[in-house]
Amino acid sequence: MKQLYLYFLFTSILFGTKAQTNITVSGKILNTAGKPISSVNVKINETNQFTTTDEIGEFKLKIRSNTSVTIDFTYLGYQKLTKKIETNSTDVNLGNITLKELNLSLEGIEVNAKRNFEASSNSSLFIGRDVIEQIPALSLNDLLNQIPNRKVTAPSLQNVQNLTLRSSFSAVSSGKNIFEMNNAFGVSIIVDGNVITNNLNMQSYNPGIAGSNGAQSVISGNSSGLNGTTGRSYSGDFAFGGMDLRQIPADNIESIEVIAGVPSAKYGDLSEGAVVVERQAGKSPAYIRMQLRDNATSYGFSKGFGLGKKAGNLNVGVNYVNSYADNRDKIKAYKRINVNSMHTNYFGAENRLKNTFSFDYGRNLDGIKDDKDDLTNKIVKFDSWNFSLANRTSYRIDHPFIKNISLNLRYSTGHQVSYTEAFVNDPYVLVSDATTTGIHEGSYEKGIYTAQSLIDGRPLNISARLDFNSEFKIGKVNSFLSYGGSYSYGANNGLGQVLDPNRPRVSTKASNNSLSSNRSERYYDFSLAVAQQDVGVYIENVISPKVFNRILNVRTGLRYDLQNNLPSYSPRANVNYEVSKSFRIGLAYGISYKSPALGQRYPGPTYFEVPIINAYNGKAAESIYLVYVNKYENTAKGLKSANTQTFEFSSQLKIKKYNLSFNAFAKQNRNGIGNSRVDEVIVLPTFSATFQPGTGKQPILTPSGFRAVRTNIFKFSNNLSSNGYGFDLIFTTPEFASIATSFNMSGGLFRSQTKSTDFSYTNFEDSNNNPDYAVTGIYQPSNTTNYSSNGRITSTTHIPKISLFIQATAEFTLLQKTVYKAGSGTPIAYYTRDGRHIVVTASTPNDVNIGHLFKPTAELEVDNIPEIISNFHLSIGKEIKKRFKFSFNVYNVFNYQPYYLNSNLQYVYPNQSPTFGAEISLKL
């Protein structure tokens, strides 16, 4: 680390003794008709310098002499153009530069995501607007089907959509696998330079009751009855996991960069990678879009208004989506509305100051309404709204050293509501509102009531980011230096877990007919959680010297973060070398840290109730209920940030427009945040009761002995780790003119070994109350190896003369399995009903008291897919007069439903049911 700091210090001093002169780069932007285009964005990637074209399409930028830079020219509705230029000591005039309007009549449009070595990470995957236009999407999640080795999913809004990168999990984990939640939580979503964080999401019941992956409000989902559909339980809560990508509409996204490898040092608070989204800003035609799917309808409008030379440009967008799980009964629904506006203007001499102010509002209505076939009349709602204001200011200095200064400010707030209600019909209910540990007298309440629970979250986030871009020379080598810092303040001022102990949920109420212990709930105010404050600084340098007359690109950086008062250092490097004009190789190494979420640091106290005696004769005044309440202060003190160390090899081969990119990686995840189970055996007194009927007095209690009772709760700890290895590749062909078709093949293989340091537990029912019967089995800590391999072949037929686009995809699940460590199904100990902890020694599966604890390998690996599964998808698009576009798409176009028998002798249909949609867009 010290050597790296000395390097940057040395080069800065060296620059001071070798000041360089600036030259001017100029040009004129035209459309294909030869007319000038104003307000085109012109940006130098290496130094972040920018400008815009004037009324006659001309621009000027000052850059260092004797340098090599990359300039991007972008304008909404037009194909992005990139030019690499090398300068000497004289001004450069690029002459007339033509931008092509983006439509299906354009030759050579991009139809698949691509990789190159020109981004901040060797393995970055780019999805441009020309690709986005051809993808049917209801949210950001649908656009990410382009990621290699990711299973293609049809557009839908009926499940929480988290993103995981470069990891493998069980085929049916449904996003609630604790390792999968950790991976998704470590993926940073960055929109317009601002992090959209899930750190402040506390929408869950007390995680001490059932762990973080069992703390959400849940209801059983609906199924259409077709093979490949699901009837699994559903929850719209996504605390302790990644951002729900359903909340980010796809209509106004201009570009996406997926960083699954080593990110730039400027990105902090992540452990698994990042998705960088840039939205449309600037003058553009009006677009009206409507998408009709079998389970959703979507309507969108966007337009970029030119407000005049001094007033800048205003871009506005509105999107509304209405989606049902089953159109026949419309019980499960998801509705979303998003409104955003972005104002961009330039000020000062030569438009040196650029300011972009954005406003965003989103509202989600998600839930299941009253089902008349449900005797409990259960209702679940997951409603929320979010609001944000952001301002990005960049000042182009054009100094020989400092080139640009940028300041990003963002304020966001929201309101999240998770509400459930269900009818309860019991003779009576036992309740206690005690909040201290000890024996308390409870009360009897009416057993016919509506159990209601409300989780009210109000996250608040304020963030700031300051970045500098500089340029200097080390001998004959240009050095592009970026450095800066960030600050984030986050709190949750919600009402919290609003629960009435007098009307408990079914899963947390005490039993009327036994003295069984159970966890219980109390009110918890989220505002008691101390606000998060994270600070980070970084420095990063990029050089491109020639080695053996070939370009060597070296990006090295160091990041320092202070997350919840815990310091961390993150060195990162991306190096790639041009072996020849057609072949490049690269190596990358990096460390990154992800801060715990607010709900993980402050989960709130957990309560466990053990009935001592329930002497009830039908009259509350002549009855008595004593209960032992165990309050566990679940503080999660000492919780550390999760961290990941990544090694990566990348290569790219280009031969006559054939392109092959290959990436291999190895990563180590440490200090992952999971749930540790805390068991405690408590010896409590027992009593016998003598009723006093007709007196209105409580029974007379007589001590009768003692009994041992086991309680258990969950706490957050850094008990998870994993090692991941794998590769992915993308192969693209040029268009074969005779059939007007190009091909794209992508796939990969991921292997993830996941471990926990804590023992695993499984609870069992004991119907005969045998005192020696094992009610909880204890197993060795979880240790599994997961494999996943997916591939797909896509053919794209594009006929510009008739503006027609046809894309067919054949998808293959090549491998999906989980291998458990030997002995995972063999118990090492167990608990009896009376709390005795007994170590398993020479017992066998035939032992009547513990035989049920033994899990055969076939049972553990029941979710493995034993064969290759294929699926097929089709998309067609037609454009008329460059203004009207119609597209139609079908997922599982042939309704192909392969099946197999799992080890439980159950039929499994891995393919989803056919789902189709049509989209109409009109450019005005």
BELJOJO-V895460 format. One record per residue. N is the residue number from 0. RES is the residue in one small letter. OMEGA is omega in whole degrees, 0 to 359 (NA if undefined). Layout:
n=N res=RES omega=OMEGA
n=N res=RES omega=OMEGA
This chain:
n=0 res=m omega=182
n=1 res=k omega=179
n=2 res=q omega=180
n=3 res=l omega=177
n=4 res=y omega=180
n=5 res=l omega=179
n=6 res=y omega=180
n=7 res=f omega=179
n=8 res=l omega=181
n=9 res=f omega=182
n=10 res=t omega=178
n=11 res=s omega=178
n=12 res=i omega=179
n=13 res=l omega=179
n=14 res=f omega=183
n=15 res=g omega=181
n=16 res=t omega=182
n=17 res=k omega=179
n=18 res=a omega=182
n=19 res=q omega=180
n=20 res=t omega=178
n=21 res=n omega=171
n=22 res=i omega=182
n=23 res=t omega=172
n=24 res=v omega=183
n=25 res=s omega=179
n=26 res=g omega=181
n=27 res=k omega=183
n=28 res=i omega=180
n=29 res=l omega=170
n=30 res=n omega=184
n=31 res=t omega=177
n=32 res=a omega=179
n=33 res=g omega=180
n=34 res=k omega=181
n=35 res=p omega=178
n=36 res=i omega=177
n=37 res=s omega=177
n=38 res=s omega=173
n=39 res=v omega=179
n=40 res=n omega=179
n=41 res=v omega=185
n=42 res=k omega=173
n=43 res=i omega=188
n=44 res=n omega=188
n=45 res=e omega=185
n=46 res=t omega=180
n=47 res=n omega=175
n=48 res=q omega=188
n=49 res=f omega=168
n=50 res=t omega=178
n=51 res=t omega=181
n=52 res=t omega=180
n=53 res=d omega=185
n=54 res=e omega=180
n=55 res=i omega=173
n=56 res=g omega=184
n=57 res=e omega=178
n=58 res=f omega=175
n=59 res=k omega=176
n=60 res=l omega=176
n=61 res=k omega=177
n=62 res=i omega=181
n=63 res=r omega=175
n=64 res=s omega=178
n=65 res=n omega=181
n=66 res=t omega=177
n=67 res=s omega=183
n=68 res=v omega=177
n=69 res=t omega=182
n=70 res=i omega=176
n=71 res=d omega=175
n=72 res=f omega=183
n=73 res=t omega=176
n=74 res=y omega=185
n=75 res=l omega=179
n=76 res=g omega=180
n=77 res=y omega=180
n=78 res=q omega=180
n=79 res=k omega=179
n=80 res=l omega=180
n=81 res=t omega=178
n=82 res=k omega=174
n=83 res=k omega=181
n=84 res=i omega=174
n=85 res=e omega=185
n=86 res=t omega=171
n=87 res=n omega=183
n=88 res=s omega=181
n=89 res=t omega=179
n=90 res=d omega=182
n=91 res=v omega=174
n=92 res=n omega=182
n=93 res=l omega=179
n=94 res=g omega=180
n=95 res=n omega=179
n=96 res=i omega=185
n=97 res=t omega=172
n=98 res=l omega=183
n=99 res=k omega=179
n=100 res=e omega=185
n=101 res=l omega=176
n=102 res=n omega=184
n=103 res=l omega=175
n=104 res=s omega=182
n=105 res=l omega=176
n=106 res=e omega=170
n=107 res=g omega=176
n=108 res=i omega=177
n=109 res=e omega=181
n=110 res=v omega=179
n=111 res=n omega=176
n=112 res=a omega=184
n=113 res=k omega=177
n=114 res=r omega=168
n=115 res=n omega=182
n=116 res=f omega=185
n=117 res=e omega=182
n=118 res=a omega=181
n=119 res=s omega=179
n=120 res=s omega=182
n=121 res=n omega=187
n=122 res=s omega=180
n=123 res=s omega=177
n=124 res=l omega=183
n=125 res=f omega=175
n=126 res=i omega=184
n=127 res=g omega=183
n=128 res=r omega=179
n=129 res=d omega=175
n=130 res=v omega=182
n=131 res=i omega=181
n=132 res=e omega=184
n=133 res=q omega=185
n=134 res=i omega=173
n=135 res=p omega=187
n=136 res=a omega=172
n=137 res=l omega=181
n=138 res=s omega=178
n=139 res=l omega=182
n=140 res=n omega=182
n=141 res=d omega=179
n=142 res=l omega=184
n=143 res=l omega=171
n=144 res=n omega=180
n=145 res=q omega=182
n=146 res=i omega=180
n=147 res=p omega=183
n=148 res=n omega=174
n=149 res=r omega=181
n=150 res=k omega=180
n=151 res=v omega=176
n=152 res=t omega=180
n=153 res=a omega=177
n=154 res=p omega=179
n=155 res=s omega=179
n=156 res=l omega=187
n=157 res=q omega=175
n=158 res=n omega=174
n=159 res=v omega=185
n=160 res=q omega=174
n=161 res=n omega=179
n=162 res=l omega=171
n=163 res=t omega=182
n=164 res=l omega=172
n=165 res=r omega=176
n=166 res=s omega=180
n=167 res=s omega=181
n=168 res=f omega=178
n=169 res=s omega=184
n=170 res=a omega=184
n=171 res=v omega=182
n=172 res=s omega=174
n=173 res=s omega=177
n=174 res=g omega=183
n=175 res=k omega=170
n=176 res=n omega=187
n=177 res=i omega=178
n=178 res=f omega=177
n=179 res=e omega=177
n=180 res=m omega=178
n=181 res=n omega=180
n=182 res=n omega=180
n=183 res=a omega=179
n=184 res=f omega=182
n=185 res=g omega=177
n=186 res=v omega=182
n=187 res=s omega=176
n=188 res=i omega=185
n=189 res=i omega=182
n=190 res=v omega=180
n=191 res=d omega=177
n=192 res=g omega=182
n=193 res=n omega=180
n=194 res=v omega=174
n=195 res=i omega=191
n=196 res=t omega=172
n=197 res=n omega=183
n=198 res=n omega=188
n=199 res=l omega=181
n=200 res=n omega=180
n=201 res=m omega=185
n=202 res=q omega=177
n=203 res=s omega=166
n=204 res=y omega=182
n=205 res=n omega=183
n=206 res=p omega=177
n=207 res=g omega=182
n=208 res=i omega=185
n=209 res=a omega=182
n=210 res=g omega=185
n=211 res=s omega=181
n=212 res=n omega=176
n=213 res=g omega=187
n=214 res=a omega=184
n=215 res=q omega=169
n=216 res=s omega=189
n=217 res=v omega=171
n=218 res=i omega=180
n=219 res=s omega=180
n=220 res=g omega=178
n=221 res=n omega=177
n=222 res=s omega=181
n=223 res=s omega=180
n=224 res=g omega=178
n=225 res=l omega=176
n=226 res=n omega=180
n=227 res=g omega=175
n=228 res=t omega=187
n=229 res=t omega=175
n=230 res=g omega=182
n=231 res=r omega=176
n=232 res=s omega=185
n=233 res=y omega=171
n=234 res=s omega=176
n=235 res=g omega=177
n=236 res=d omega=179
n=237 res=f omega=173
n=238 res=a omega=178
n=239 res=f omega=177
n=240 res=g omega=181
n=241 res=g omega=176
n=242 res=m omega=175
n=243 res=d omega=186
n=244 res=l omega=174
n=245 res=r omega=186
n=246 res=q omega=182
n=247 res=i omega=181
n=248 res=p omega=184
n=249 res=a omega=190
n=250 res=d omega=189
n=251 res=n omega=178
n=252 res=i omega=180
n=253 res=e omega=180
n=254 res=s omega=179
n=255 res=i omega=171
n=256 res=e omega=179
n=257 res=v omega=181
n=258 res=i omega=179
n=259 res=a omega=181
n=260 res=g omega=182
n=261 res=v omega=183
n=262 res=p omega=174
n=263 res=s omega=181
n=264 res=a omega=180
n=265 res=k omega=180
n=266 res=y omega=179
n=267 res=g omega=180
n=268 res=d omega=176
n=269 res=l omega=178
n=270 res=s omega=185
n=271 res=e omega=181
n=272 res=g omega=184
n=273 res=a omega=171
n=274 res=v omega=184
n=275 res=v omega=185
n=276 res=v omega=172
n=277 res=e omega=181
n=278 res=r omega=183
n=279 res=q omega=177
n=280 res=a omega=179
n=281 res=g omega=182
n=282 res=k omega=180
n=283 res=s omega=174
n=284 res=p omega=176
n=285 res=a omega=177
n=286 res=y omega=173
n=287 res=i omega=183
n=288 res=r omega=174
n=289 res=m omega=179
n=290 res=q omega=179
n=291 res=l omega=178
n=292 res=r omega=180
n=293 res=d omega=181
n=294 res=n omega=182
n=295 res=a omega=169
n=296 res=t omega=183
n=297 res=s omega=179
n=298 res=y omega=181
n=299 res=g omega=176
n=300 res=f omega=176
n=301 res=s omega=178
n=302 res=k omega=174
n=303 res=g omega=184
n=304 res=f omega=170
n=305 res=g omega=186
n=306 res=l omega=181
n=307 res=g omega=186
n=308 res=k omega=184
n=309 res=k omega=185
n=310 res=a omega=176
n=311 res=g omega=183
n=312 res=n omega=179
n=313 res=l omega=178
n=314 res=n omega=181
n=315 res=v omega=178
n=316 res=g omega=177
n=317 res=v omega=179
n=318 res=n omega=178
n=319 res=y omega=180
n=320 res=v omega=176
n=321 res=n omega=187
n=322 res=s omega=177
n=323 res=y omega=175
n=324 res=a omega=181
n=325 res=d omega=183
n=326 res=n omega=182
n=327 res=r omega=180
n=328 res=d omega=176
n=329 res=k omega=178
n=330 res=i omega=179
n=331 res=k omega=185
n=332 res=a omega=173
n=333 res=y omega=179
n=334 res=k omega=182
n=335 res=r omega=172
n=336 res=i omega=179
n=337 res=n omega=176
n=338 res=v omega=177
n=339 res=n omega=174
n=340 res=s omega=182
n=341 res=m omega=180
n=342 res=h omega=182
n=343 res=t omega=179
n=344 res=n omega=178
n=345 res=y omega=182
n=346 res=f omega=172
n=347 res=g omega=180
n=348 res=a omega=179
n=349 res=e omega=179
n=350 res=n omega=184
n=351 res=r omega=182
n=352 res=l omega=178
n=353 res=k omega=179
n=354 res=n omega=178
n=355 res=t omega=179
n=356 res=f omega=183
n=357 res=s omega=178
n=358 res=f omega=180
n=359 res=d omega=174
n=360 res=y omega=177
n=361 res=g omega=178
n=362 res=r omega=180
n=363 res=n omega=176
n=364 res=l omega=188
n=365 res=d omega=177
n=366 res=g omega=181
n=367 res=i omega=182
n=368 res=k omega=183
n=369 res=d omega=177
n=370 res=d omega=184
n=371 res=k omega=179
n=372 res=d omega=181
n=373 res=d omega=184
n=374 res=l omega=180
n=375 res=t omega=181
n=376 res=n omega=185
n=377 res=k omega=178
n=378 res=i omega=177
n=379 res=v omega=178
n=380 res=k omega=174
n=381 res=f omega=184
n=382 res=d omega=179
n=383 res=s omega=167
n=384 res=w omega=178
n=385 res=n omega=184
n=386 res=f omega=179
n=387 res=s omega=172
n=388 res=l omega=181
n=389 res=a omega=178
n=390 res=n omega=177
n=391 res=r omega=179
n=392 res=t omega=177
n=393 res=s omega=179
n=394 res=y omega=180
n=395 res=r omega=187
n=396 res=i omega=182
n=397 res=d omega=174
n=398 res=h omega=179
n=399 res=p omega=179
n=400 res=f omega=180
n=401 res=i omega=183
n=402 res=k omega=186
n=403 res=n omega=174
n=404 res=i omega=180
n=405 res=s omega=177
n=406 res=l omega=177
n=407 res=n omega=177
n=408 res=l omega=180
n=409 res=r omega=174
n=410 res=y omega=178
n=411 res=s omega=177
n=412 res=t omega=181
n=413 res=g omega=178
n=414 res=h omega=181
n=415 res=q omega=182
n=416 res=v omega=172
n=417 res=s omega=187
n=418 res=y omega=175
n=419 res=t omega=171
n=420 res=e omega=180
n=421 res=a omega=181
n=422 res=f omega=178
n=423 res=v omega=182
n=424 res=n omega=178
n=425 res=d omega=177
n=426 res=p omega=177
n=427 res=y omega=179
n=428 res=v omega=178
n=429 res=l omega=184
n=430 res=v omega=174
n=431 res=s omega=177
n=432 res=d omega=180
n=433 res=a omega=181
n=434 res=t omega=177
n=435 res=t omega=179
n=436 res=t omega=179
n=437 res=g omega=179
n=438 res=i omega=183
n=439 res=h omega=174
n=440 res=e omega=178
n=441 res=g omega=182
n=442 res=s omega=179
n=443 res=y omega=178
n=444 res=e omega=179
n=445 res=k omega=183
n=446 res=g omega=177
n=447 res=i omega=184
n=448 res=y omega=173
n=449 res=t omega=178
n=450 res=a omega=182
n=451 res=q omega=175
n=452 res=s omega=181
n=453 res=l omega=171
n=454 res=i omega=188
n=455 res=d omega=179
n=456 res=g omega=179
n=457 res=r omega=183
n=458 res=p omega=178
n=459 res=l omega=181
n=460 res=n omega=175
n=461 res=i omega=183
n=462 res=s omega=178
n=463 res=a omega=180
n=464 res=r omega=179
n=465 res=l omega=183
n=466 res=d omega=175
n=467 res=f omega=175
n=468 res=n omega=181
n=469 res=s omega=178
n=470 res=e omega=176
n=471 res=f omega=182
n=472 res=k omega=170
n=473 res=i omega=188
n=474 res=g omega=178
n=475 res=k omega=184
n=476 res=v omega=176
n=477 res=n omega=179
n=478 res=s omega=180
n=479 res=f omega=187
n=480 res=l omega=173
n=481 res=s omega=182
n=482 res=y omega=182
n=483 res=g omega=182
n=484 res=g omega=180
n=485 res=s omega=178
n=486 res=y omega=179
n=487 res=s omega=176
n=488 res=y omega=182
n=489 res=g omega=178
n=490 res=a omega=174
n=491 res=n omega=184
n=492 res=n omega=182
n=493 res=g omega=177
n=494 res=l omega=176
n=495 res=g omega=179
n=496 res=q omega=184
n=497 res=v omega=186
n=498 res=l omega=180
n=499 res=d omega=181
n=500 res=p omega=178
n=501 res=n omega=177
n=502 res=r omega=188
n=503 res=p omega=172
n=504 res=r omega=182
n=505 res=v omega=185
n=506 res=s omega=183
n=507 res=t omega=180
n=508 res=k omega=180
n=509 res=a omega=180
n=510 res=s omega=179
n=511 res=n omega=190
n=512 res=n omega=176
n=513 res=s omega=177
n=514 res=l omega=180
n=515 res=s omega=178
n=516 res=s omega=180
n=517 res=n omega=174
n=518 res=r omega=180
n=519 res=s omega=187
n=520 res=e omega=176
n=521 res=r omega=176
n=522 res=y omega=177
n=523 res=y omega=183
n=524 res=d omega=182
n=525 res=f omega=183
n=526 res=s omega=176
n=527 res=l omega=179
n=528 res=a omega=180
n=529 res=v omega=184
n=530 res=a omega=175
n=531 res=q omega=173
n=532 res=q omega=181
n=533 res=d omega=179
n=534 res=v omega=178
n=535 res=g omega=173
n=536 res=v omega=181
n=537 res=y omega=172
n=538 res=i omega=185
n=539 res=e omega=182
n=540 res=n omega=180
n=541 res=v omega=175
n=542 res=i omega=180
n=543 res=s omega=179
n=544 res=p omega=175
n=545 res=k omega=178
n=546 res=v omega=186
n=547 res=f omega=177
n=548 res=n omega=176
n=549 res=r omega=184
n=550 res=i omega=171
n=551 res=l omega=179
n=552 res=n omega=182
n=553 res=v omega=175
n=554 res=r omega=180
n=555 res=t omega=182
n=556 res=g omega=178
n=557 res=l omega=180
n=558 res=r omega=175
n=559 res=y omega=179
n=560 res=d omega=172
n=561 res=l omega=184
n=562 res=q omega=181
n=563 res=n omega=179
n=564 res=n omega=176
n=565 res=l omega=182
n=566 res=p omega=176
n=567 res=s omega=177
n=568 res=y omega=183
n=569 res=s omega=173
n=570 res=p omega=180
n=571 res=r omega=180
n=572 res=a omega=172
n=573 res=n omega=182
n=574 res=v omega=174
n=575 res=n omega=188
n=576 res=y omega=179
n=577 res=e omega=180
n=578 res=v omega=176
n=579 res=s omega=180
n=580 res=k omega=184
n=581 res=s omega=186
n=582 res=f omega=177
n=583 res=r omega=173
n=584 res=i omega=181
n=585 res=g omega=174
n=586 res=l omega=180
n=587 res=a omega=177
n=588 res=y omega=179
n=589 res=g omega=174
n=590 res=i omega=179
n=591 res=s omega=185
n=592 res=y omega=177
n=593 res=k omega=182
n=594 res=s omega=173
n=595 res=p omega=177
n=596 res=a omega=180
n=597 res=l omega=180
n=598 res=g omega=176
n=599 res=q omega=179
n=600 res=r omega=181
n=601 res=y omega=182
n=602 res=p omega=181
n=603 res=g omega=181
n=604 res=p omega=179
n=605 res=t omega=183
n=606 res=y omega=177
n=607 res=f omega=183
n=608 res=e omega=176
n=609 res=v omega=178
n=610 res=p omega=176
n=611 res=i omega=177
n=612 res=i omega=174
n=613 res=n omega=180
n=614 res=a omega=186
n=615 res=y omega=180
n=616 res=n omega=180
n=617 res=g omega=178
n=618 res=k omega=184
n=619 res=a omega=183
n=620 res=a omega=181
n=621 res=e omega=181
n=622 res=s omega=179
n=623 res=i omega=178
n=624 res=y omega=175
n=625 res=l omega=183
n=626 res=v omega=173
n=627 res=y omega=179
n=628 res=v omega=177
n=629 res=n omega=179
n=630 res=k omega=180
n=631 res=y omega=180
n=632 res=e omega=186
n=633 res=n omega=187
n=634 res=t omega=183
n=635 res=a omega=180
n=636 res=k omega=179
n=637 res=g omega=180
n=638 res=l omega=184
n=639 res=k omega=174
n=640 res=s omega=173
n=641 res=a omega=181
n=642 res=n omega=181
n=643 res=t omega=174
n=644 res=q omega=187
n=645 res=t omega=170
n=646 res=f omega=184
n=647 res=e omega=171
n=648 res=f omega=180
n=649 res=s omega=176
n=650 res=s omega=178
n=651 res=q omega=181
n=652 res=l omega=178
n=653 res=k omega=178
n=654 res=i omega=177
n=655 res=k omega=178
n=656 res=k omega=168
n=657 res=y omega=186
n=658 res=n omega=177
n=659 res=l omega=174
n=660 res=s omega=184
n=661 res=f omega=179
n=662 res=n omega=174
n=663 res=a omega=186
n=664 res=f omega=170
n=665 res=a omega=180
n=666 res=k omega=179
n=667 res=q omega=177
n=668 res=n omega=180
n=669 res=r omega=180
n=670 res=n omega=173
n=671 res=g omega=187
n=672 res=i omega=179
n=673 res=g omega=182
n=674 res=n omega=174
n=675 res=s omega=180
n=676 res=r omega=179
n=677 res=v omega=178
n=678 res=d omega=179
n=679 res=e omega=177
n=680 res=v omega=183
n=681 res=i omega=176
n=682 res=v omega=184
n=683 res=l omega=179
n=684 res=p omega=173
n=685 res=t omega=184
n=686 res=f omega=167
n=687 res=s omega=186
n=688 res=a omega=173
n=689 res=t omega=184
n=690 res=f omega=175
n=691 res=q omega=186
n=692 res=p omega=177
n=693 res=g omega=182
n=694 res=t omega=185
n=695 res=g omega=181
n=696 res=k omega=179
n=697 res=q omega=179
n=698 res=p omega=174
n=699 res=i omega=183
n=700 res=l omega=178
n=701 res=t omega=178
n=702 res=p omega=182
n=703 res=s omega=179
n=704 res=g omega=181
n=705 res=f omega=174
n=706 res=r omega=179
n=707 res=a omega=182
n=708 res=v omega=179
n=709 res=r omega=174
n=710 res=t omega=176
n=711 res=n omega=175
n=712 res=i omega=179
n=713 res=f omega=175
n=714 res=k omega=178
n=715 res=f omega=177
n=716 res=s omega=178
n=717 res=n omega=187
n=718 res=n omega=183
n=719 res=l omega=173
n=720 res=s omega=178
n=721 res=s omega=173
n=722 res=n omega=182
n=723 res=g omega=177
n=724 res=y omega=177
n=725 res=g omega=178
n=726 res=f omega=170
n=727 res=d omega=182
n=728 res=l omega=176
n=729 res=i omega=178
n=730 res=f omega=179
n=731 res=t omega=178
n=732 res=t omega=171
n=733 res=p omega=177
n=734 res=e omega=174
n=735 res=f omega=191
n=736 res=a omega=184
n=737 res=s omega=180
n=738 res=i omega=179
n=739 res=a omega=187
n=740 res=t omega=172
n=741 res=s omega=183
n=742 res=f omega=178
n=743 res=n omega=177
n=744 res=m omega=180
n=745 res=s omega=179
n=746 res=g omega=180
n=747 res=g omega=177
n=748 res=l omega=178
n=749 res=f omega=175
n=750 res=r omega=181
n=751 res=s omega=174
n=752 res=q omega=185
n=753 res=t omega=183
n=754 res=k omega=171
n=755 res=s omega=178
n=756 res=t omega=182
n=757 res=d omega=177
n=758 res=f omega=175
n=759 res=s omega=182
n=760 res=y omega=172
n=761 res=t omega=180
n=762 res=n omega=180
n=763 res=f omega=177
n=764 res=e omega=177
n=765 res=d omega=186
n=766 res=s omega=183
n=767 res=n omega=177
n=768 res=n omega=176
n=769 res=n omega=184
n=770 res=p omega=180
n=771 res=d omega=183
n=772 res=y omega=180
n=773 res=a omega=180
n=774 res=v omega=177
n=775 res=t omega=176
n=776 res=g omega=179
n=777 res=i omega=185
n=778 res=y omega=178
n=779 res=q omega=180
n=780 res=p omega=181
n=781 res=s omega=178
n=782 res=n omega=183
n=783 res=t omega=173
n=784 res=t omega=184
n=785 res=n omega=179
n=786 res=y omega=172
n=787 res=s omega=178
n=788 res=s omega=179
n=789 res=n omega=177
n=790 res=g omega=176
n=791 res=r omega=177
n=792 res=i omega=182
n=793 res=t omega=173
n=794 res=s omega=181
n=795 res=t omega=177
n=796 res=t omega=182
n=797 res=h omega=180
n=798 res=i omega=185
n=799 res=p omega=185
n=800 res=k omega=178
n=801 res=i omega=177
n=802 res=s omega=183
n=803 res=l omega=183
n=804 res=f omega=178
n=805 res=i omega=180
n=806 res=q omega=179
n=807 res=a omega=183
n=808 res=t omega=171
n=809 res=a omega=186
n=810 res=e omega=183
n=811 res=f omega=168
n=812 res=t omega=187
n=813 res=l omega=183
n=814 res=l omega=175
n=815 res=q omega=181
n=816 res=k omega=177
n=817 res=t omega=180
n=818 res=v omega=180
n=819 res=y omega=177
n=820 res=k omega=180
n=821 res=a omega=180
n=822 res=g omega=182
n=823 res=s omega=181
n=824 res=g omega=180
n=825 res=t omega=183
n=826 res=p omega=175
n=827 res=i omega=177
n=828 res=a omega=177
n=829 res=y omega=174
n=830 res=y omega=171
n=831 res=t omega=182
n=832 res=r omega=182
n=833 res=d omega=172
n=834 res=g omega=178
n=835 res=r omega=177
n=836 res=h omega=185
n=837 res=i omega=179
n=838 res=v omega=178
n=839 res=v omega=181
n=840 res=t omega=185
n=841 res=a omega=182
n=842 res=s omega=182
n=843 res=t omega=178
n=844 res=p omega=180
n=845 res=n omega=178
n=846 res=d omega=186
n=847 res=v omega=183
n=848 res=n omega=183
n=849 res=i omega=183
n=850 res=g omega=182
n=851 res=h omega=181
n=852 res=l omega=185
n=853 res=f omega=182
n=854 res=k omega=178
n=855 res=p omega=181
n=856 res=t omega=180
n=857 res=a omega=179
n=858 res=e omega=180
n=859 res=l omega=187
n=860 res=e omega=184
n=861 res=v omega=185
n=862 res=d omega=179
n=863 res=n omega=178
n=864 res=i omega=190
n=865 res=p omega=185
n=866 res=e omega=177
n=867 res=i omega=181
n=868 res=i omega=179
n=869 res=s omega=177
n=870 res=n omega=187
n=871 res=f omega=183
n=872 res=h omega=183
n=873 res=l omega=177
n=874 res=s omega=180
n=875 res=i omega=177
n=876 res=g omega=179
n=877 res=k omega=181
n=878 res=e omega=181
n=879 res=i omega=177
n=880 res=k omega=174
n=881 res=k omega=182
n=882 res=r omega=183
n=883 res=f omega=181
n=884 res=k omega=176
n=885 res=f omega=178
n=886 res=s omega=180
n=887 res=f omega=182
n=888 res=n omega=178
n=889 res=v omega=174
n=890 res=y omega=191
n=891 res=n omega=189
n=892 res=v omega=182
n=893 res=f omega=185
n=894 res=n omega=181
n=895 res=y omega=185
n=896 res=q omega=174
n=897 res=p omega=180
n=898 res=y omega=178
n=899 res=y omega=176
n=900 res=l omega=176
n=901 res=n omega=186
n=902 res=s omega=174
n=903 res=n omega=181
n=904 res=l omega=175
n=905 res=q omega=177
n=906 res=y omega=180
n=907 res=v omega=177
n=908 res=y omega=188
n=909 res=p omega=183
n=910 res=n omega=176
n=911 res=q omega=176
n=912 res=s omega=176
n=913 res=p omega=176
n=914 res=t omega=187
n=915 res=f omega=180
n=916 res=g omega=177
n=917 res=a omega=180
n=918 res=e omega=177
n=919 res=i omega=177
n=920 res=s omega=182
n=921 res=l omega=177
n=922 res=k omega=183
n=923 res=l omega=NA
